[in-house]
Amino acid sequence: MATIIDGRALAATIKKELKVEVAALREKVGRVPTLAVVLVGDDPASQIYVRNKEKTCEEVGIASIGIRKPASTSQEELEEIVKNLNEQEDVDGILVQLPLPRHLNAQRIINLINPSKDVDGFHPVNMGKVVLGLFDEGLMPCTPYGVMKIFEAYGIELQGKNAVMVGHSNIVGKPLANMMINKNATVSVCHVYTRDLKSYTLNADILCVATGVPHLIKADMVKEGAVVIDIGISRVNGKIVGDVDFDNVKEKVQAITPVPGGVGPMTIAMLMYNTVKAFKLREGL
């Protein structure tokens, strides 16, 4: 029987540890880490994500600053907001909620964020540190970093294993593939142009999937005894599902993340982790 990886429980443990650390930092430094969250427009999913992030800040003891701007906000206005947050000494982390309205250039905004405040871990400087394996020096992208914490917590060894990453986005696929390479896994990266996806997935000791295609990975595509990390999330007939056919795949694997309750809760926990880390790096702690 597969181990069902409990991302909620692991995230709760991380948040509990951070709450203790934040209280100690308040005593030591006289203030707490502060996260600024910028939301442009009225995308319903983004509004929920931002509320969850602000609620988790409160839970951990991190101060949050919410900046809400209409969808009509110009590139120049948004860039000015980011520049001002870069200059604010009492702001340790800056998060601009993606996706942005279509007329805005998201990469230009990401590039403008001070890498030492880039708690999403998307700035090219932090991405470069992912590639080089400089995890301690940079701020790592939250979702891939959460997956690495799952491997660590569940004693899942990567060294020498065949790992397959299905999906090559800048937010998940590329950084997670590099993180696994830095743990000495042999990594294949698959995407929409990959021919014969099944031939890759059947060879995977560790299979990570982040495509947003519901139930893309069927039981006959997965090796017996593999570890499966489902990072995708979709809504089908009102139900939240992942990229993996969970009910059938779980019968043949060693461990698997459910959707919801697997990787998702870890993403917000690692955002809190990054905010505390940014505070400590800026304070020289």
N, C-alpha and C positions, 0 to 999 in steps of 0.2 A: 504493500500500500504506500502510495506516494506521501511524502511530507508536504503538507500544505503550508507554504511560507506565509507567516502572519505579519504582514507589513504594518498593520495597525499597532500591534503589540510592540514591535521593534521601534516604530516611530515614537510611541508613548514613552518608552524607556529613554530614548535619546532626548526627548523634550524634558523629561523629568531631570535628567542629568544637567541639561542646559539651564534649567530654572535654578538649580543649586549654584551653578557657576556664575550666572548673571547676578544673583544675590551677593556672591562673594566679590564680584567685580565692582558692584555699587559701593561696597564697603571700602574697597581698595582705591578706586579711582574717583569716587564721588558722583558718578553718573552711570547710566546703563547704556548698552548698545542701542542705536536708533536706526530704524529702517524707514526710508521714504519710498512710498509706493505711488507711482504715477499711472492713472487710468485715463485714457483718452477715448471718448465715445461711450456708447451705451450697449455694447455687446453683452447679452445676458450671461453667457458662460464666463466671460472675463470678470463681470461684476461679482459672480459667485466665487471665483478664484480669489479675487482681491479681498472679499469679505472673510474668506477662510484664512487667508494669510494674516490679516489684521487681527482676527480672533486668536490665532495661534501666537502671535506676538504678545498679546495680552496674557495668554496662558503661561508663557515662558518668562514674562517680565521684561520683554524688549519693548522699548518705546516705538510707536509707529506714527508717521506723518502721512496722511492721505491727501493726495492732490488729484482732484477730479477736473477734467477739462472736456469741453464739448467735442463732438466728432469734427467740427469745422476748424479746430485748432490747426494753425499753419506749421510747416516745418520749422520756420524761424522761431515761432513762439515756443514750440516744444524743445528746441535746442537751447533756448534761453533758460528754460526751467531746469534742464539738466546741468547747464553751466553753473547756475546759481547753487544747485545742490552739491555740485563738486566743490564749491568754495565754502560751504557751510561746515564749520569745524565740528558741530554737534550732530552731523549726519554721517553715519558709518557705512550704511548700505543704501544703494539706489537700485530700485527695480522699476523698469518701465514695462507695464503689462502688455504682452503680445497676444494676438496680432494687433497691430495698429491699423487705423483706417487706411484704405488703399492709397490715398494720395500722399501718405507719409513714408519716408524712406527709413525703414527700421534699422538697416545696417549702419546708416550714418548716425543714428541715435545711439546705438550700441557702441560704436567706435568713439563716441564723445564722452561716454561715462568713464570716470577715473577708474582704471583697472583695480585699484585698491578698494573701491567702493562697489565694484561690479559683482553683487551677490548672486546674480543669475549665472555668472561664470561664462558669459558669451563673448566678452571682449577678446579680440585677437591675441592680446598679451596672455590672458588666462588660458585661451585655447592652446597657445604655444606651450605653455607650462604643462598642459595635459599631455601633449605629444612627447615632451621631454621627460615626463614622469616626475615633475617637480611639484608633487601634490602638497607638500608642506608650505611651499612659497606662494602658491596662487590660490585663487578661489575657483573651485571646480564646478562645472555645470551640475545643477542639483539632482536631476533625475538619474544620470549615469552614476553620480557619486552615491546616490541612494542604493543603486543596484550593487555597487562594490561593497557597501556596508552590509547588504543582505548576504553576499558571499562570505564576508568576514564573520558575521554573527552565526551563520549556519554551518560554518566550517567547510565551505565548498572550495576545494582546491582548484586553482586555475593553471598552475604551472604544468606544462607538458600536455595539457588537454586541447582537444579540437573544439574551438569556440566558433559559433556562427552568429553573426549579427545580421538580422534581416531588417533593412531600413538604413538609410545613410544620411539622415538629416543632420544639420549642424548642431541641433539641440540635444539629440540623443545618440543616433547611430554612430557618427564619426567619433565623438569623444569617448563613448563607451568602448568602441573597438580599440581605440588607442590605450584606454585604461587597462583593458584585458591584455593587450600586447605587453604593457609594462609589468604585468604579473606573469609574463612568460607563457601565455597561452598562444597557440597557433590559430590565428584569427582569419576567417573568411568573411567578407562583407558582401551581402546580397541586396538587391534593390529591384526596382520595377523592370530594369533591362536585363536582369539575370536570366540566363537560359537554364531550364531544368532546375528550378529551385529545390525540388525534392532531393536531387542528388547531393546537394550541400547539406540540407537539414538532416538527412538520414545519417550523415557522418558526424553530427555534432554531439559531443559530450555535454557541452553547454550551449543552449539555444536561446538567444535573446531576440525578441520580436517587437518592432516598433514601427508599424505601418499605418495603423488606423483602418485596416481592412478587416471587418468582422470575420472571425473564425477562418482566417486564411490558412492557418496551420492545422491540418487534420492528423488523426492518430497514425495513419499510414506514412506520414512524413517525418515521424519522430522515432529516434533510436530508443530501444529498450534501455531503461536505466539512466536516461539523460536527465539533466537539470534544465527546466524550462522557465524562462523569465519573460512574462507577458507584460509589455509596457504599453501596448495599444489600448485605446478606449473608444468605444462607439456606443451609440444608442440605437437599439433595434427593437421596434415595437414597444417602445417605452421602457425597455430593459437595458441596463448597462452591461456591455459585453467587451471582451478583449479580442486580440488577434488570433488567439489559440482556442480551438474547440475543447474547452477545459474538461467537460464531463467525460469525454472519451479519451483524451490524452492523459489525464491523471491516472488512468488504469495501468499505464505502462512505463511511467517515469519514476525517477528517484525522488524528485522534488519539483514543485511548480508553484508559481504565484497565481492567486485568484485575481479576477477583476470583477468588482472593486475589492479593495482591501489588501492588495499586494504592494505594487511599486508606488501607487498614487500617494498614500500617506507618507511615504519616505521622502517624496519630493519636497513637501512643505517642511518636514523635519530638517532636511539638509539646507533649506533656505535659512532657517533659524540658526543652524550650525554655522553657515557661511557668514551670517550677520555678526555673530559673536566672534568668529575668527577675524573678520575684517576689523572689528573694534580692537581686538588684542594686537593685531599687526600694526594698526595705526598708533596704538598706545605703547608699542614696544614691549608688550608682555609676552 
